[in-house]
């Protein structure tokens, strides 16, 4: 099991997440009605990843600026947005002494500015180093302050004191500080940034997944070991499953080179698609060759092109491809896992999610009681929204969920949730 884990997410004033503190396990499944904020949890991670890729100002601007992204409820608009995470990413991190990152974005009215306000940001990184020592890096204005922390006291400064470094006024430490020297904490900040940047929000576009993929023979001739370079590595793989599964055909071709993984995926697909006998590939075209997926089905004289397969079939194959990814990102978020799938397919998918969560952490949203029936209390998060428009996530702790299930003489969680005993209903 991978030791790289996100342990907790704390959010204030991000969309409907006015004040949310969410513990995260290997598999976290968010349930609740539409509009309670499940998708906003996933969008927090997309926002952090965009900050690393493009920096803070572009990530804010692409979302309409501070006022569009900040919480809309309450009597007054907020002036501060905050995101904090705890994780095990760096070499010496543990559950008891996690890596910590916090970002605060502040809005100040300014009639001279084009938008009528100006933005400032502050950041804090905290991580453990060798022999019990810790390190804190704080970013404010145009200064990054590197501080060593004495062993056994997270607030007491070490004798080595503080070092001040320059940074652009609105640049994020996530995007710029990985360039620090190792002695200044660059290696640890880089590990934290790589973990955040490798988050994936997987949302299958069935129309795109049906299409053939352009076939690059040079890519396919590379060794399997070269292809499965970890996603969070700075060296990108030759073939990486797109977040919308738009290159599904090419990814499946490459996955078929790993016979043990491919045979397991085929077995799962046959279990859920009883008429399926095999999955084949057809290539066509001249200089710009393409590859498409074909399904060999019992009783049919010819294979069925994936372009003609059902919505649920395409979505199922996309999800299985994601779950059998040999080099997944640190965290994968999946919207509406159950969408378009037969309820009996969900038991297999939950089993595969648990297996895959030994290599990558998962946050999943669902509206399916049949899927929830197969969960444990620590995997299950009820989401609600209060009268002020703020999300309550989680609205029950895992212990409270466990107690309610015990009092009901062990009824499945999906049945309890659908009945309203756990909240999170209409």
C-alpha positions, -999 to 999 in steps of 0.1 A, spaced: 0 0 0 13 34 -9 22 56 21 15 88 1 -19 99 16 -39 130 20 -52 129 56 -75 160 59 -90 188 40 -101 221 56 -119 247 36 -134 281 44 -155 302 20 -149 283 -12 -182 282 -31 -207 265 -8 -179 253 15 -182 280 42 -165 259 69 -157 222 61 -133 199 78 -131 165 61 -110 136 72 -99 115 42 -92 78 40 -81 55 11 -116 56 -2 -141 84 6 -176 83 -9 -197 115 -7 -235 111 -8 -263 136 -6 -288 155 -29 -278 176 -58 -265 210 -49 -252 202 -14 -215 208 -23 -201 173 -32 -187 186 -65 -172 216 -47 -150 194 -26 -136 179 -59 -132 214 -73 -110 224 -44 -84 199 -56 -87 211 -92 -81 247 -81 -50 237 -62 -37 217 -92 -43 247 -114 -24 270 -91 6 248 -94 3 246 -132 -5 282 -139 0 302 -106 -26 318 -83 -38 348 -104 -46 328 -136 -63 300 -115 -85 327 -99 -92 346 -131 -103 314 -150 -130 310 -123 -142 346 -126 -121 360 -98 -125 361 -60 -161 372 -58 -173 344 -81 -154 317 -62 -160 328 -27 -191 317 -6 -222 335 -17 -243 329 15 -245 348 47 -253 385 53 -220 398 41 -196 386 14 -164 370 29 -131 388 26 -110 356 31 -109 322 15 -88 295 31 -77 260 20 -56 237 42 -44 201 38 -26 176 59 -9 147 42 20 122 42 40 132 12 76 140 24 102 115 36 97 120 73 60 127 75 37 105 95 1 105 106 12 119 139 35 145 123 19 152 89 29 176 62 8 207 63 0 233 37 -24 263 40 -34 290 16 -54 321 25 -66 345 -2 -77 379 11 -99 405 -7 -96 442 1 -118 469 -14 -99 493 -36 -118 518 -58 -86 524 -79 -84 488 -90 -103 477 -122 -123 451 -103 -129 474 -73 -107 453 -51 -72 439 -47 -61 404 -38 -33 393 -14 -23 358 -4 -4 341 24 8 305 26 23 282 51 42 250 46 52 228 76 70 195 74 93 173 94 130 169 87 157 146 101 163 139 138 130 153 149 135 188 136 108 205 116 106 233 91 81 260 84 80 282 53 56 311 54 48 333 23 34 368 26 37 397 2 70 395 -15 88 374 12 91 337 19 105 331 54 122 297 60 122 288 97 136 257 114 116 244 144 132 229 174 127 191 180 97 184 202 82 219 199 65 229 167 66 266 176 100 271 191 127 283 167 159 263 162 193 280 168 197 282 130 170 309 130 153 323 99 162 329 63 142 354 41 138 348 3 122 370 -23 90 360 -42 67 378 -66 37 395 -50 9 372 -62 30 341 -70 21 309 -51 47 291 -32 33 259 -46 44 270 -81 76 288 -73 92 273 -41 99 239 -55 129 256 -72 144 263 -37 177 245 -29 173 213 -10 188 229 21 161 255 21 132 230 18 128 228 -20 127 190 -20 99 189 6 79 217 -11 84 199 -44 70 167 -30 39 185 -17 34 203 -50 38 171 -70 12 154 -48 -13 182 -54 -5 186 -91 -11 149 -97 -47 150 -85 -72 139 -112 -109 147 -115 -121 118 -137 -153 126 -155 -160 103 -184 -171 120 -216 -188 90 -233 -188 107 -268 -151 114 -266 -143 79 -252 -161 63 -282 -138 79 -307 -107 63 -322 -74 75 -309 -44 85 -330 -19 57 -330 17 67 -324 38 36 -333 69 52 -316 50 55 -283 38 19 -286 73 6 -292 85 20 -259 90 -5 -230 63 -11 -205 85 1 -177 90 34 -195 53 37 -199 44 32 -162 66 60 -148 46 73 -119 21 101 -128 35 124 -101 70 121 -116 83 151 -135 89 127 -164 56 122 -181 45 89 -194 40 83 -231 4 73 -226 -18 87 -198 -55 81 -195 -72 115 -202 -94 129 -174 -124 125 -197 -113 91 -211 -110 108 -245 -80 86 -254 -96 54 -241 -87 33 -272 -50 42 -271 -48 36 -233 -65 2 -236 -40 -8 -264 -11 1 -241 -27 -16 -211 -32 -48 -232 7 -51 -233 5 -59 -195 -11 -93 -198 -19 -99 -161 -37 -65 -158 -54 -69 -192 -67 -104 -184 -81 -91 -151 -98 -62 -168 -113 -85 -194 -126 -109 -167 -143 -80 -150 -158 -67 -182 -172 -101 -190 -186 -104 -155 -207 -72 -159 -213 -75 -197 -225 -112 -200 -225 -112 -238 -189 -99 -241 -164 -125 -252 -133 -103 -261 -120 -68 -267 -100 -63 -299 -84 -33 -316 -86 -22 -352 -62 3 -368 -69 23 -400 -57 53 -419 -24 61 -437 3 83 -423 -19 94 -394 -29 59 -383 -58 55 -357 -69 27 -335 -104 19 -324 -119 -6 -299 -141 -34 -310 -163 -57 -287 -166 -93 -297 -201 -103 -285 -217 -137 -282 -241 -146 -311 -231 -117 -334 -214 -123 -368 -192 -92 -365 -175 -72 -337 -194 -41 -323 -174 -9 -327 -172 10 -294 -188 39 -312 -220 18 -314 -218 4 -279 -242 15 -251 -236 45 -229 -232 22 -199 -208 -1 -217 -185 28 -227 -186 42 -192 -179 9 -176 -148 3 -197 -136 38 -190 -139 32 -152 -121 -1 -154 -93 14 -174 -90 41 -146 -90 14 -119 -64 -7 -136 -41 22 -144 -6 9 -134 7 44 -125 -22 64 -111 -21 99 -96 -19 105 -59 -56 112 -57 -85 104 -81 -119 121 -78 -148 106 -97 -181 123 -102 -213 101 -102 -195 68 -102 -228 49 -107 -241 70 -136 -254 47 -164 -244 15 -147 -265 -15 -137 -268 -19 -99 -251 -53 -100 -220 -38 -116 -215 -16 -85 -205 -45 -62 -175 -53 -85 -166 -16 -89 -165 -11 -51 -142 -41 -48 -119 -27 -75 -120 7 -59 -107 -8 -26 -80 -26 -44 -70 4 -65 -70 26 -33 -39 7 -22 -21 26 -50 -41 58 -53 -65 76 -30 -101 80 -42 -129 105 -35 -161 95 -52 -196 110 -54 -228 89 -58 -266 90 -56 -269 52 -55 -281 34 -24 -270 1 -41 -234 14 -41 -237 28 -5 -249 -7 7 -214 -20 -1 -195 6 20 -181 7 55 -189 37 78 -154 51 75 -158 52 37 -192 70 38 -196 108 41 -231 123 43 -234 158 28 -261 183 35 -267 221 32 -280 244 59 -305 272 57 -278 297 49 -266 278 19 -235 264 35 -225 228 30 -223 205 61 -196 179 51 -196 156 69 -229 160 86 -223 128 106 -190 114 119 -180 78 110 -187 68 147 -222 83 145 -229 64 113 -216 32 129 -238 37 160 -269 43 138 -262 11 119 -257 -9 151 -290 5 165 -307 -6 133 -294 -42 138 -270 -39 110 -291 -27 81 -270 -18 50 -259 18 48 -277 24 15 -310 14 30 -304 35 61 -295 65 40 -324 61 16 -348 59 45 -335 92 59 -320 77 91 -286 91 82 -297 124 67 -284 135 33 -318 131 16 -343 153 -1 
